[in-house]
Amino acid sequence: MESYEPPFQWVQFPQGRARFSGGVRGADEQGHETFAVEVDGEERFGEIVRAFLPNNNDFNIEVLSFGYALDRDIGAPMIGACRVFSAAQIADVHALIVQLIAAGARWDDRPALLMEYPTARFMGETLFADGWALVEAEETAP
């Protein structure tokens, strides 16, 4: 894999590698803040946003989507554009994302989404939107 400058370098965790990948213009022509996780040797991209608390200053991070082969595909409907993952793969990806965001919050050179200000602080929680990734349906015995 390629070498990137901080804060976009790959970070190794027990479940695998993940990295922040910055802002991109997606398939919908909108701006998106992205991250990447390596799954089965393939880089897959997702989108994260700030989820503001009721005071409209403090925030958590919410994962909106994950599984795109290219960062520029973010914003396209997930069906057909995203990989479908097994439940075990999603558990690892979930753990990697949480660990990446927690690590990024401790860096001196933070990704833009994790920047704090005197009146706006990252509260440390990683949220996951409904349907953030496509997961294989579980087979049930007849």
Summary of the structure (lengths in Angstrom):
residues: 142
radius of gyration: 15.2
end to end distance: 43.9
largest distance: 58.0
contacts: 397
relative contact order: 0.22
helix: 18%
strand: 40%
